[in-house]
Amino acid sequence: AVVSTQSTGLRLFSDKDLIPLPFLQGGKHNLLPRWIAKRRTPKIINQYKEIGGGSPIKMWTEAQGEAMVTRLQDLCPDVSIHNYTGFRYAEPLTEDAVDQMEADGMDHCIAFTQYPQYSCSTTGSSFNGIYRHIIQRQKNGNPTKMTFSAIDRWATEPLLIDAFSQLITKQLEKIEPKNRSKTVLLFSAHSLPMKVVDRGDPYPQEVAATVQGVMAKLGFSNPYRLVWQSKVGPSAWLGAPTDAAIKGLIKNGSKNIILVPIAFTSDHVETLFEMDIEYVEDIIKEFPEANILRCESLNTHPTFIECLSQLVARHIGSDGKTIPQMSLRCPLCTNPTCGPMRGFFSSRQLPEAIAYSGCVKETDSTEADMKSLG
């Protein structure tokens, strides 16, 4: 577990898409990411111990994929669909998933991000990783035969909004009727460094769009705010911080609060440790007069599984068409991979200077593949 956690941290802090800082670059020759990962490992392991010994994200992601594939057998009966799970930093890696799909003879891969709201630091980094891996296979003389397409964001998908609304309503019913309408809905999402936000990353506006959709579905029945969690390091990040916001609301007289993990699709350390322990249990010890509840994660909620299934069925029906946003880079983007990656997933063709003749082509086969990115 120590080796696995440290390896995950090393991949994370070495990701130039996520942390575009010169002193963290240099690949295996730069020892700083290795030092940071080693230093943070004991803290992460202790958090995993607090939530049962490890993260359930792989279990939930695979369960979601399996349930989705079962539903897709009804929605797309003429297409053979398989689920593969890949993660950016933890095993199984996205690159390994692509290799396994190729080895299994899949004809097409749908890179389906499990981040509903797009950020260059999450979905963008994952898609860049897939694109670089495909290019590397080309250079190694082992090109992929699969074609590729992508579902890159789905922040306002109606069934996603419905799923969140149903889970929030379930928590509101636990509040005394006299206090229910005054209960604050505190939507919490993973924060971003302001350096990423300032170059035009769409994530903040897309998270806000999900929140707005949920509140509209609820008829704007409660006061609400969007806050941000999981800051790492001393630099400026999006705020207000979730923990500080909870304490501030309590001090200002709001005693009933429901936390909503609005940018997470399953339980993992950010929900089970940060939210349930640091933001609920610990803050209630400090403010015993408060009533803080945490909305359940989407996990395998039936409406959410239907959401995933409909997204994929619609994508297959459109022959892998991407939305216009996919082709647009951040206004101040300087990442040389982002433009070609977007062109690749939008056109489903490698750049002509890279592609080997005939190795990437349209297929008439009904065999399709579904890849879930955690």
Helices and strands as residue ranges (DSSP letters): H 2-13, G 22-24, G 27-29, H 32-50, H 57-75, E 80-86, H 94-103, E 108-113, H 123-139, E 147-151, H 158-172, H 177-180, E 184-190, H 194-197, H 203-217, E 224-229, H 242-251, E 256-261, H 269-269, I 270-281, H 282-286, E 291-294, H 302-317, G 324-327, H 338-347, E 367-373
